[in-house]
């Protein structure tokens, strides 16, 4: 809940409001002190300085350099007026962090400004024995620039990690779809060649089908073969391993029960003859869901439901609260958690949702038949 509320816009608005609340007491309002009633232009002028050091932070992610310029200008004016500088300098520090964290083209300059400010602060602290504290503002300013730059680096690293996870899962899915397509094209090639040799169909037609099938098979291996460069010792055996399908769902549930997850199956609707690729994706989603139950809610009662609807296959995997920890192993992982399941559903034009229930968890997925369905 708190994460949903903490959007970038709300955070920036809270930063702006906090800085204004800090700067507002520096405005010589009409009501204080009673013996001194400032002129209205004076009050409005100081109010404008307070607003200049706070309101621009609403746009600090889009225009970080301009926000820094506005706050620095307010600081200079307050210094010329010999007013208190603490609130204005705090705004400058927050703006300096924003330049390091959100500026794209000016980020490298923020890094250099940060190191330069630290150097100036160190020089002042070493050379001016009686005024060493004068170097503290420069040190703080340099730290703000550099901390913002470090935050950008961390975000970039996190984004790269997410992208790598997406790519790895897409590669895994492509490998499995590769197996499916290779199997299908190989069967077409064998059947077309046998029909041509037996003379059960026009030889010219079947020869063309055979030739095109072989070309497509070779091209598919050429395009996707690089995805099969597994470094593990069992990679070659995995290439020959049969591709799982929904006909093996009972075996998968039995494996889950052996691993300590009491799972049962419900099937509704008219069972359809689905394409191998769609069956594979559905199987993997169920497998990964059961793996997550074994990992995060061992012993939880789980129900797997397959609904054959008019236009799509609906999957629902619901588990209750965890029971006793399993004594045995756990099902083999079928991917990278929710990320992998969502990638599989979206690869068929469908979608996947995961949400907590009262004491448990629920995963629902929709896999449209469309052109992927090989029949009804």
C-alpha positions as CSV (number, residue, x, y, z in Angstrom):
1,X,0.0,0.0,0.0
2,X,2.7,2.4,0.9
3,X,4.7,1.5,-2.2
4,X,1.7,2.3,-4.3
5,X,1.3,5.7,-2.7
6,X,5.0,6.5,-3.0
7,X,4.9,7.4,-6.7
8,X,7.5,9.8,-8.1
9,X,5.0,12.7,-8.3
10,X,3.8,12.3,-4.8
11,X,7.3,12.1,-3.5
12,X,8.4,15.2,-5.3
13,X,5.3,17.1,-4.0
14,X,6.1,16.0,-0.5
15,X,9.7,17.2,-0.9
16,X,8.4,20.6,-2.2
17,X,5.9,20.9,0.7
18,X,8.6,20.0,3.3
19,X,11.0,22.6,2.0
20,X,8.3,25.3,2.0
21,X,7.4,24.4,5.5
22,X,11.0,24.8,6.5
23,X,11.4,28.1,4.7
24,X,8.0,29.6,5.8
25,X,9.1,30.7,9.3
26,X,11.8,32.9,7.7
27,X,9.1,35.0,6.0
28,X,8.5,38.2,8.2
29,X,4.7,37.8,8.3
30,X,2.5,40.7,9.2
31,X,1.5,39.3,12.5
32,X,5.0,39.0,14.1
33,X,6.3,40.7,16.0
34,X,3.5,42.9,17.1
35,X,5.8,46.0,17.4
36,X,7.0,45.5,13.8
37,X,4.6,45.5,10.9
38,X,6.5,44.9,7.7
39,X,5.4,46.4,4.4
40,X,3.4,44.1,2.1
41,X,6.1,44.1,-0.7
42,X,8.7,42.9,1.8
43,X,6.5,40.1,3.0
44,X,5.7,39.1,-0.6
45,X,9.3,39.3,-1.6
46,X,10.4,36.9,1.2
47,X,7.4,34.7,0.4
48,X,8.6,34.5,-3.2
49,X,12.0,33.4,-2.1
50,X,10.5,30.7,0.0
51,X,8.4,29.5,-3.0
52,X,11.4,29.7,-5.3
53,X,13.2,27.3,-2.9
54,X,10.4,24.8,-2.7
55,X,7.8,24.8,-5.5
56,X,10.2,24.0,-8.3
57,X,11.0,20.6,-6.7
58,X,7.7,19.4,-8.1
59,X,9.5,19.2,-11.4
60,X,12.9,18.2,-10.1
61,X,13.0,14.9,-12.1
62,X,12.2,16.7,-15.4
63,X,14.3,19.9,-15.0
64,X,16.9,19.2,-12.3
65,X,19.3,21.8,-13.6
66,X,16.7,24.6,-13.6
67,X,15.6,23.6,-10.1
68,X,19.2,23.9,-8.9
69,X,19.5,27.3,-10.6
70,X,16.3,28.6,-8.9
71,X,17.4,27.4,-5.5
72,X,20.9,28.8,-5.9
73,X,19.4,32.1,-7.0
74,X,17.2,32.2,-3.9
75,X,20.2,31.4,-1.7
76,X,22.3,34.2,-3.2
77,X,19.5,36.8,-2.7
78,X,19.0,35.7,0.9
79,X,22.8,36.0,1.5
80,X,22.8,39.5,0.0
81,X,19.9,40.4,2.4
82,X,21.8,38.9,5.3
83,X,19.0,36.6,6.1
84,X,19.2,33.1,7.6
85,X,20.5,30.7,5.0
86,X,19.8,27.2,6.5
87,X,16.5,26.5,4.8
88,X,17.8,27.9,1.5
89,X,21.0,25.9,1.6
90,X,19.0,22.8,2.4
91,X,17.0,23.3,-0.8
92,X,20.3,23.7,-2.7
93,X,21.5,20.4,-1.3
94,X,18.3,18.6,-2.4
95,X,18.6,20.2,-5.8
96,X,22.2,19.1,-6.1
97,X,21.2,15.6,-5.4
98,X,18.6,15.9,-8.1
99,X,21.1,17.0,-10.7
100,X,23.3,14.0,-9.9
101,X,20.3,11.6,-9.8
102,X,18.1,12.7,-12.6
103,X,20.0,14.9,-15.1
104,X,21.1,12.9,-18.1
105,X,23.4,15.2,-20.1
106,X,24.6,17.1,-17.0
107,X,25.3,14.0,-14.9
108,X,29.0,13.9,-15.6
109,X,29.3,17.6,-14.7
110,X,27.5,16.9,-11.5
111,X,30.2,14.3,-10.7
112,X,33.0,16.7,-11.4
113,X,31.2,19.5,-9.4
114,X,30.9,17.0,-6.5
115,X,34.6,16.2,-6.4
116,X,35.5,19.9,-6.8
117,X,33.2,20.9,-3.9
118,X,34.7,18.3,-1.7
119,X,38.2,19.4,-2.7
120,X,37.3,23.1,-1.9
121,X,35.9,22.0,1.5
122,X,39.0,20.0,2.3
123,X,41.3,22.9,1.3
124,X,39.4,25.4,3.5
125,X,39.4,23.0,6.4
126,X,43.2,22.5,6.1
127,X,44.3,26.0,5.4
128,X,41.9,28.2,7.4
129,X,42.5,27.2,11.0
130,X,40.2,29.8,12.4
131,X,37.4,29.2,9.9
132,X,37.4,25.5,9.3
133,X,33.6,25.3,9.5
134,X,33.4,27.4,6.4
135,X,34.4,24.3,4.4
136,X,31.5,22.3,5.7
137,X,28.9,23.7,3.2
138,X,31.2,22.8,0.3
139,X,31.7,19.3,1.6
140,X,27.9,18.9,2.0
141,X,27.3,20.2,-1.5
142,X,29.9,17.8,-3.0
143,X,28.4,14.9,-1.1
144,X,24.9,15.8,-2.4
145,X,26.2,15.7,-6.0
146,X,28.0,12.4,-5.6
147,X,25.2,10.7,-3.7
148,X,22.8,11.6,-6.5
149,X,25.3,10.2,-9.1
150,X,25.6,7.0,-7.1
151,X,21.8,6.7,-7.0
152,X,21.7,6.9,-10.8
153,X,24.3,4.2,-11.1
154,X,22.3,1.9,-8.8
155,X,19.1,2.5,-10.7
156,X,20.9,1.7,-14.0
157,X,22.4,-1.5,-12.5
158,X,19.0,-2.6,-11.2
159,X,17.4,-1.9,-14.6
160,X,20.2,-3.9,-16.3
161,X,19.5,-6.7,-13.9
162,X,15.8,-6.7,-14.7
163,X,16.5,-6.6,-18.5
164,X,18.9,-9.5,-18.1
165,X,16.3,-11.5,-16.3
166,X,13.8,-10.7,-19.1
167,X,16.3,-11.7,-21.7
168,X,17.2,-14.9,-20.0
169,X,13.6,-16.0,-19.6
170,X,12.8,-15.1,-23.2
171,X,15.8,-17.2,-24.2
172,X,14.6,-20.1,-22.2
173,X,11.1,-19.8,-23.8
174,X,12.6,-19.6,-27.2
175,X,14.7,-22.8,-26.6
176,X,11.5,-24.7,-25.7
177,X,9.5,-23.3,-28.6
178,X,12.5,-24.2,-30.8
179,X,12.1,-27.8,-29.7
180,X,8.4,-27.8,-30.4
181,X,8.8,-26.3,-33.9
182,X,11.7,-28.6,-34.8
183,X,9.6,-31.6,-33.8
184,X,6.6,-30.4,-35.9
185,X,8.7,-29.6,-38.9
186,X,10.6,-32.9,-38.7
187,X,7.3,-34.8,-38.7
188,X,6.1,-32.8,-41.7
189,X,9.3,-33.6,-43.6
190,X,9.2,-37.4,-42.8
191,X,5.5,-37.7,-43.7
192,X,5.8,-35.8,-46.9
193,X,8.8,-37.9,-47.9
194,X,7.0,-41.1,-47.1
195,X,3.9,-40.1,-49.1
196,X,6.0,-39.1,-52.1
197,X,7.8,-42.5,-52.1
198,X,4.6,-44.4,-51.7
199,X,2.9,-42.5,-54.5
200,X,-0.2,-41.7,-52.4
201,X,-0.2,-38.1,-53.6
202,X,1.2,-36.2,-56.6
203,X,4.9,-36.5,-56.3
204,X,5.6,-33.0,-57.5
205,X,3.4,-31.5,-54.7
206,X,4.9,-33.6,-52.0
207,X,8.4,-33.0,-53.2
208,X,7.8,-29.3,-52.9
209,X,6.4,-29.7,-49.4
210,X,9.3,-31.8,-48.4
211,X,11.8,-29.3,-49.9
212,X,10.1,-26.3,-48.2
213,X,9.9,-28.1,-44.9
214,X,13.6,-29.0,-45.0
215,X,14.5,-25.4,-45.9
216,X,12.3,-24.1,-43.0
217,X,13.9,-26.6,-40.6
218,X,17.4,-25.6,-41.6
219,X,16.5,-21.9,-41.4
220,X,15.0,-22.3,-38.0
221,X,18.0,-24.1,-36.7
222,X,20.2,-21.4,-38.2
223,X,18.3,-18.6,-36.6
224,X,17.6,-20.1,-33.2
225,X,20.5,-22.5,-32.9
226,X,22.6,-20.0,-31.0
227,X,20.0,-20.0,-28.2
228,X,20.9,-23.6,-27.5
229,X,24.5,-22.9,-26.4
230,X,24.1,-24.3,-22.9
231,X,27.3,-24.7,-21.0
232,X,25.9,-27.3,-18.6
233,X,27.0,-31.0,-19.0
234,X,23.4,-32.1,-19.6
235,X,22.7,-29.7,-22.4
236,X,22.9,-32.3,-25.2
237,X,20.6,-34.6,-23.3
238,X,18.2,-31.8,-22.6
239,X,18.0,-31.3,-26.4
240,X,16.6,-34.8,-26.8
241,X,14.3,-34.6,-23.8
242,X,10.6,-34.8,-24.7
243,X,8.8,-31.5,-24.5
244,X,6.2,-31.7,-21.6
245,X,2.5,-31.0,-22.3
246,X,-0.8,-30.9,-20.4
247,X,-1.2,-34.7,-20.8
248,X,1.5,-35.0,-18.1
249,X,-0.2,-32.7,-15.6
250,X,-1.2,-35.6,-13.4
251,X,2.5,-36.6,-13.2
252,X,3.4,-33.1,-12.3
253,X,0.9,-33.0,-9.5
254,X,2.1,-36.3,-8.2
255,X,5.6,-35.0,-8.1
256,X,4.3,-31.9,-6.1
257,X,2.5,-34.2,-3.6
258,X,5.7,-36.2,-3.1
259,X,7.4,-32.9,-2.4
260,X,5.0,-32.1,0.4
261,X,2.4,-30.0,-1.6
262,X,-1.1,-31.6,-1.4
263,X,-2.3,-30.6,-4.9
264,X,-5.4,-31.7,-6.8
265,X,-6.7,-31.0,-10.3
266,X,-10.0,-29.8,-11.7
267,X,-10.8,-29.6,-15.4
268,X,-13.9,-27.8,-16.7
269,X,-15.2,-27.3,-20.2
270,X,-14.6,-29.3,-23.4
271,X,-11.0,-30.4,-23.6
272,X,-9.4,-29.1,-26.8
273,X,-6.5,-30.4,-28.8
274,X,-4.1,-27.5,-28.2
275,X,-0.8,-26.7,-30.0
276,X,2.3,-28.1,-28.4
277,X,3.6,-24.6,-27.7
278,X,0.5,-23.5,-25.9
279,X,0.5,-26.8,-23.9
280,X,4.1,-26.2,-23.0
281,X,3.5,-22.7,-21.7
282,X,0.5,-23.9,-19.6
283,X,2.5,-26.8,-18.2
284,X,5.3,-24.5,-17.2
285,X,3.0,-21.9,-15.5
286,X,1.5,-24.7,-13.4
287,X,4.9,-26.1,-12.7
288,X,6.4,-22.8,-11.6
289,X,3.3,-22.1,-9.4
290,X,3.7,-25.4,-7.6
291,X,7.4,-24.7,-7.2
292,X,6.5,-21.4,-5.6
293,X,4.1,-23.0,-3.2
294,X,6.7,-25.6,-2.2
295,X,9.2,-22.8,-1.6
296,X,7.1,-20.2,0.1
297,X,4.1,-22.1,1.6
298,X,5.3,-25.7,2.2
299,X,2.5,-28.1,3.0
300,X,-0.2,-25.7,1.7
301,X,-3.3,-27.3,0.2
302,X,-3.3,-26.4,-3.5
303,X,-5.9,-26.6,-6.3
304,X,-5.0,-26.4,-10.0
305,X,-7.9,-25.7,-12.3
306,X,-7.9,-25.9,-16.1
307,X,-10.9,-24.2,-17.8
308,X,-11.3,-24.7,-21.5
309,X,-13.4,-21.7,-22.5
310,X,-14.6,-20.6,-25.9
311,X,-11.6,-18.5,-26.9
312,X,-8.9,-19.3,-24.3
313,X,-7.5,-21.7,-21.8
314,X,-7.8,-20.3,-18.2
315,X,-5.4,-21.5,-15.5
316,X,-6.0,-21.0,-11.8
317,X,-3.6,-22.2,-9.1
318,X,-4.7,-21.4,-5.6
319,X,-3.0,-22.4,-2.4
320,X,-4.0,-22.0,1.2
321,X,-1.9,-21.2,4.3
322,X,1.3,-23.2,4.7
323,X,1.2,-26.4,6.6
324,X,4.1,-28.5,7.8
325,X,7.4,-28.1,6.1
326,X,8.0,-30.9,3.5
327,X,10.3,-33.7,4.5
328,X,11.4,-34.5,0.9
329,X,12.6,-32.3,-1.9
330,X,10.6,-29.8,-4.0
331,X,9.5,-29.7,-7.6
332,X,12.2,-28.6,-10.0
333,X,12.0,-24.9,-10.9
334,X,10.4,-24.2,-14.2
335,X,11.6,-20.6,-14.7
336,X,12.2,-17.3,-12.9
337,X,9.1,-17.0,-10.7
338,X,6.3,-14.7,-11.7
339,X,8.5,-13.0,-14.3
340,X,8.8,-16.3,-16.3
341,X,5.1,-17.1,-16.0
342,X,4.1,-13.7,-17.2
343,X,6.5,-13.9,-20.1
344,X,5.0,-17.2,-21.2
345,X,1.4,-16.0,-21.0
346,X,2.2,-12.8,-22.9
347,X,4.1,-14.7,-25.6
348,X,0.7,-16.2,-26.6
349,X,-1.1,-12.8,-26.4
350,X,-2.5,-13.6,-22.9
351,X,-1.9,-12.3,-19.4
352,X,-1.2,-13.5,-15.9
353,X,-2.2,-12.1,-12.5
354,X,-0.9,-13.0,-9.1
355,X,-2.4,-11.8,-5.8
356,X,-2.5,-12.8,-2.2
357,X,-5.7,-14.4,-0.7
358,X,-6.8,-14.9,2.8
359,X,-3.8,-16.8,4.1
360,X,-2.6,-18.0,0.7
361,X,-1.8,-17.0,-2.9
362,X,-3.6,-17.2,-6.3
363,X,-2.2,-17.2,-9.8
364,X,-4.5,-16.9,-12.8
365,X,-3.5,-16.9,-16.4
366,X,-5.4,-16.7,-19.8
367,X,-3.9,-18.3,-22.9
368,X,-5.9,-17.4,-26.0
369,X,-6.3,-20.2,-28.6
370,X,-6.3,-18.1,-31.8
371,X,-4.0,-19.4,-34.4
372,X,-2.1,-21.4,-31.8
373,X,-4.9,-23.8,-31.4
374,X,-4.4,-26.8,-33.7
375,X,-8.0,-27.9,-33.5
376,X,-11.1,-28.3,-31.2
